[in-house]
Amino acid sequence: MSINFGFENRFDSRGKLVAFQFNQSFELNKTGRVNVNFSSGKNRKQEDIFIFQTTVVLNKKMNKKEVMTWLEEAHSYTSLLFNPDYSRIS
């Protein structure tokens, strides 16, 4: 899986990079705000791993039907977010 993400430090850190964490938030039209987090971590075997997390937040009163519709929309958006084959996310 390729998520098309990279970074480069252009300063002399004077040390070895041992961990990282990047957070970004994007406002969506009606679905709310999507938060994307990339970070380093360790698995249960203490091996280095790359972690990416997404959350979608909407601050709005909704009934049960509206919540279920919103959940489907939010899931659909985040499922396509890192898919290199998507044509356009609206």
Residue pairs with C-beta under 8 A, 6 or more apart in sequence:
1 82
2 84
3 52
3 82
4 82
4 84
5 38
5 52
7 20
7 22
9 17
19 39
19 40
20 38
20 39
20 40
21 37
21 38
21 39
21 40
22 37
22 38
22 39
23 35
23 36
23 37
24 35
24 36
24 37
25 33
25 34
25 35
25 36
26 33
26 34
26 36
27 33
28 34
28 56
28 77
29 90
30 73
31 56
31 58
31 70
31 73
31 74
31 77
32 56
32 57
32 58
32 59
32 60
32 70
32 74
33 56
33 57
33 58
34 54
34 55
34 56
34 74
34 77
34 78
34 81
35 53
35 54
35 55
35 56
35 57
36 52
36 53
36 54
36 81
37 51
37 52
37 53
37 54
38 50
38 51
38 52
39 50
39 51
39 52
39 53
40 48
40 49
40 50
40 51
41 48
41 49
41 50
41 51
42 48
42 49
43 49
52 82
54 78
54 81
56 74
56 77
56 78
58 70
58 74
62 70
77 89
80 86
80 89
81 89
